[in-house]
Amino acid sequence: MFPKSTHETFAQKMYQTYPKHKRFVKSKLSRTSSIIAHYAGEVTYLADQFLEKNWDYVVAEHQDLLTASKNSFVVGLFPPLPVDSIRKAAIQLQACWR
């Protein structure tokens, strides 16, 4: 949705996009939470880590399986990753474990 956003910028974008929506309420207690009025009542949502939890990615092993498929449609959905992005991912993974 937002390539370089953080949980704070995501929350701010929500506040800007839905300031007068009848089911969306900006929280008065937190800059990164909001309230959605559902059929069963109000539910508070935290934007903290929301982007990371909802980021669509494919695990490398699954990508390998899907690109090896005999079904051309499935193979077309998962083009090979450029070598640079694979190296970047490996470096980021190494940095996480240090």
C-alpha positions as CSV (number, residue, x, y, z in Angstrom):
1,M,0.0,0.0,0.0
2,F,2.8,2.4,1.0
3,P,6.3,1.3,-0.1
4,K,8.2,3.3,2.5
5,S,5.7,3.8,5.2
6,T,6.1,3.1,8.9
7,H,3.3,2.2,11.4
8,E,3.1,5.9,12.3
9,T,2.8,7.1,8.6
10,F,0.3,4.3,7.9
11,A,-1.9,5.5,10.9
12,Q,-1.6,9.1,9.7
13,K,-2.7,8.2,6.2
14,M,-5.7,6.4,7.6
15,Y,-6.6,9.5,9.6
16,Q,-6.3,11.6,6.5
17,T,-8.2,9.2,4.3
18,Y,-11.2,8.5,6.6
19,P,-11.6,11.6,8.9
20,K,-15.4,11.7,8.6
21,H,-16.2,8.0,8.0
22,K,-19.0,6.9,10.3
23,R,-17.3,3.7,11.3
24,F,-13.7,5.0,11.7
25,V,-12.7,6.9,14.8
26,K,-9.2,8.3,15.6
27,S,-8.0,7.2,19.0
28,K,-7.5,10.0,21.5
29,L,-5.0,7.9,23.5
30,S,-2.6,6.8,20.8
31,R,-1.1,8.3,17.6
32,T,-1.0,4.8,16.0
33,S,-4.3,3.3,16.9
34,S,-7.8,3.7,15.6
35,I,-11.3,2.4,16.4
36,I,-13.6,0.7,13.9
37,A,-17.3,0.4,14.8
38,H,-18.3,-3.1,13.8
39,Y,-21.7,-4.7,14.0
40,A,-20.8,-6.1,17.4
41,G,-19.3,-2.9,18.8
42,E,-16.2,-0.8,18.7
43,V,-12.8,-2.5,18.2
44,T,-9.4,-0.8,18.7
45,Y,-6.7,-1.6,16.1
46,L,-3.1,-0.8,16.6
47,A,-1.0,0.2,13.6
48,D,2.2,-1.0,15.3
49,Q,3.6,-3.8,13.2
50,F,0.5,-3.8,11.1
51,L,2.4,-3.4,7.8
52,E,4.9,-6.1,8.6
53,K,2.1,-8.6,9.6
54,N,0.2,-7.9,6.4
55,W,3.1,-7.8,4.0
56,D,2.7,-10.4,1.3
57,Y,5.9,-12.3,0.7
58,V,6.8,-15.8,-0.4
59,V,9.3,-17.9,1.6
60,A,12.3,-18.7,-0.5
61,E,11.7,-22.5,-0.4
62,H,8.2,-22.0,-1.5
63,Q,9.3,-19.7,-4.3
64,D,11.7,-22.5,-5.5
65,L,8.9,-25.0,-5.5
66,L,6.5,-22.8,-7.3
67,T,9.0,-21.8,-10.0
68,A,9.7,-25.5,-10.6
69,S,6.1,-26.2,-11.3
70,K,5.1,-27.9,-14.5
71,N,2.1,-25.6,-14.7
72,S,3.1,-22.5,-16.8
73,F,0.5,-20.3,-15.2
74,V,2.0,-21.0,-11.7
75,V,5.5,-20.4,-13.0
76,G,4.4,-17.1,-14.5
77,L,3.1,-15.9,-11.1
78,F,6.5,-16.3,-9.5
79,P,9.3,-15.0,-11.8
80,P,12.9,-15.6,-10.7
81,L,14.2,-13.0,-8.3
82,P,17.1,-10.8,-9.6
83,V,20.4,-11.8,-8.1
84,D,20.8,-8.4,-6.4
85,S,17.5,-8.8,-4.4
86,I,18.6,-12.3,-3.3
87,R,21.9,-10.9,-2.1
88,K,20.2,-8.0,-0.3
89,A,17.8,-10.4,1.4
90,A,20.7,-12.7,2.5
91,I,22.6,-9.7,3.9
92,Q,19.5,-8.4,5.8
93,L,18.9,-11.9,7.2
94,Q,22.5,-12.1,8.4
95,A,22.2,-8.7,10.0
96,C,19.1,-9.9,11.9
97,W,21.0,-12.8,13.5
98,R,23.9,-10.7,14.7
